[in-house]
């Protein structure tokens, strides 16, 4: 607790932490908000899943593009116009759905909303990287962000389900527009904490710049993140369908909130501990634990049993994502940090889009149990790929540490004790926006 209190007492950190939390809070309501609205107005889980997948895929592509622009031109110059475009696009989709237009028209504003949403979580973490030069405090700060991310997933789905079922199907997405717009304006107005942009590069230098996914280790981590995204996407849609089948649709948000609550508790606890085990090992332990936890959802028979199983399975989520982002942050060049972090979000977004579509089809054509089975299979594939990539990722991380501190230093200290401003040791890492999400 002292570490959390200390980092939040530093000049400017509390302001950008809270503003960033507000800016990304609506992301936790997007997926379930689209599913609930489309299901209520058009009566199809398949359409709801495809539309949710379209938004997630568009967000994944847009985040990669915007993050590259942010590293070159700065957060405020790039993201303020994007925030306005997002609000207009999502607002348009809500209006079109409310008047029950032909479903195909919904995809146009949906795509633009995804492309312009950006990844506020990655931008907050970039500010922490700029503000702190102690690796242990940095680990604590980014774990705090992971816990805050999960808090939005505790409250967001519950609030979205309440608004969509009690007030109107479109109400939850309307709140997303308001919250995201206000949060973005406040966050991007805090210019003192904004990281400086990378030095200008001429065209020849930019042409020779290495594509980020070709950097050893990055591709493997991104693939694992995409598979984890399938877990998230299929789980979200299936939880809604399962509670609908049990005549308890209003409890869908509660179940999703229980999963996020378990993740938040684990992330907060994880971030307050100084780990001696190398991050790579913790990473390959965490992903199989996610597989074990997600497999338990298949056996749920009621909203209560699903919430309990989800709460327990959530304990593996935040620590795994902390390690995932931490490894990326350790591997990619500092000048491309925002882009590197956003690639994790991009991979998760692609996975969510696949998972949402797949689950929607399985639910409409088979049953919600098939949706949970897809969740379990995706988690199993993520675990297998992570285990298979262990040697490669571990080798890359060790080589980066040697490059940072020199062979002699490497021989006399553990990797987790090495760090300097802008260089993250092997036990440091943030979460995402899933996330998520978003």
Rosetta blueprint (number, residue, H / E / L):
1 X L
2 X H
3 X H
4 X H
5 X H
6 X H
7 X H
8 X H
9 X H
10 X L
11 X L
12 X L
13 X H
14 X H
15 X H
16 X H
17 X H
18 X H
19 X H
20 X H
21 X H
22 X H
23 X H
24 X H
25 X H
26 X L
27 X H
28 X H
29 X H
30 X H
31 X H
32 X H
33 X H
34 X H
35 X H
36 X H
37 X H
38 X H
39 X H
40 X H
41 X H
42 X H
43 X L
44 X L
45 X H
46 X H
47 X H
48 X H
49 X H
50 X H
51 X H
52 X H
53 X H
54 X H
55 X H
56 X H
57 X H
58 X H
59 X H
60 X H
61 X H
62 X H
63 X H
64 X H
65 X H
66 X H
67 X H
68 X H
69 X H
70 X H
71 X H
72 X H
73 X H
74 X L
75 X H
76 X H
77 X H
78 X H
79 X H
80 X H
81 X H
82 X H
83 X H
84 X H
85 X H
86 X H
87 X H
88 X H
89 X H
90 X H
91 X H
92 X H
93 X H
94 X H
95 X H
96 X H
97 X H
98 X H
99 X L
100 X L
101 X L
102 X L
103 X H
104 X H
105 X H
106 X H
107 X H
108 X H
109 X H
110 X H
111 X H
112 X H
113 X H
114 X H
115 X H
116 X H
117 X H
118 X L
119 X L
120 X H
121 X H
122 X H
123 X H
124 X H
125 X H
126 X H
127 X H
128 X H
129 X H
130 X H
131 X H
132 X L
133 X L
134 X L
135 X H
136 X H
137 X H
138 X H
139 X H
140 X H
141 X H
142 X H
143 X H
144 X H
145 X H
146 X H
147 X H
148 X H
149 X H
150 X H
151 X H
152 X H
153 X H
154 X H
155 X H
156 X H
157 X H
158 X H
159 X H
160 X H
161 X H
162 X H
163 X H
164 X H
165 X H
166 X H
167 X H
168 X L
169 X L
170 X L
171 X H
172 X H
173 X H
174 X H
175 X H
176 X H
177 X H
178 X H
179 X H
180 X H
181 X H
182 X H
183 X H
184 X H
185 X H
186 X H
187 X H
188 X H
189 X L
190 X L
191 X L
192 X L
193 X L
194 X L
195 X L
196 X L
197 X L
198 X L
199 X L
200 X L
201 X L
202 X L
203 X H
204 X H
205 X H
206 X H
207 X H
208 X H
209 X L
210 X L
211 X L
212 X H
213 X H
214 X H
215 X L
216 X L
217 X L
218 X H
219 X H
220 X H
221 X H
222 X H
223 X H
224 X H
225 X H
226 X H
227 X H
228 X H
229 X H
230 X H
231 X H
232 X H
233 X H
234 X H
235 X H
236 X H
237 X H
238 X H
239 X H
240 X H
241 X H
242 X H
243 X H
244 X H
245 X H
246 X L
247 X L
248 X L
249 X H
250 X H
251 X H
252 X H
253 X H
254 X H
255 X H
256 X H
257 X H
258 X H
259 X H
260 X H
261 X H
262 X H
263 X H
264 X H
265 X H
266 X H
267 X H
268 X H
269 X H
270 X H
271 X H
272 X L
273 X L
274 X L
275 X L
276 X L
277 X L
278 X L
279 X H
280 X H
281 X H
282 X H
283 X H
284 X H
285 X H
286 X H
287 X H
288 X H
289 X H
290 X H
291 X H
292 X H
293 X H
294 X H
295 X H
296 X H
297 X H
298 X H
299 X H
300 X L
301 X L
302 X L
303 X H
304 X H
305 X H
306 X H
307 X H
308 X H
309 X H
310 X H
311 X H
312 X H
313 X H
314 X H
315 X H
316 X H
317 X H
318 X H
319 X H
320 X H
321 X H
322 X H
323 X H
324 X H
325 X H
326 X H
327 X H
328 X H
329 X H
330 X H
331 X H
332 X L
333 X L
334 X H
335 X H
336 X H
337 X H
338 X H
339 X H
340 X H
341 X H
342 X H
343 X H
344 X H
345 X H
346 X H
347 X H
348 X H
349 X H
350 X H
351 X H
352 X H
353 X H
354 X H
355 X H
356 X H
357 X H
358 X H
359 X H
360 X H
361 X H
362 X H
363 X H
364 X H
365 X H
366 X L
367 X L
368 X H
369 X H
370 X H
371 X H
372 X H
373 X H
374 X H
375 X H
376 X H
377 X H
378 X H
379 X H
380 X H
381 X H
382 X H
383 X H
384 X H
385 X H
386 X H
387 X H
388 X H
389 X L
390 X H
391 X H
392 X H
393 X H
394 X H
395 X H
396 X H
397 X H
398 X H
399 X H
400 X H
401 X H
402 X H
403 X H
404 X H
405 X H
406 X L
407 X H
408 X H
409 X H
410 X H
411 X H
412 X H
413 X L
414 X L
415 X H
416 X H
417 X H
418 X L
419 X L
420 X E
421 X L
422 X L
423 X E
424 X L
425 X L
426 X L
427 X L
428 X L
429 X L
430 X L
431 X L
432 X L
433 X L
434 X L
435 X L
436 X L
437 X L
438 X L
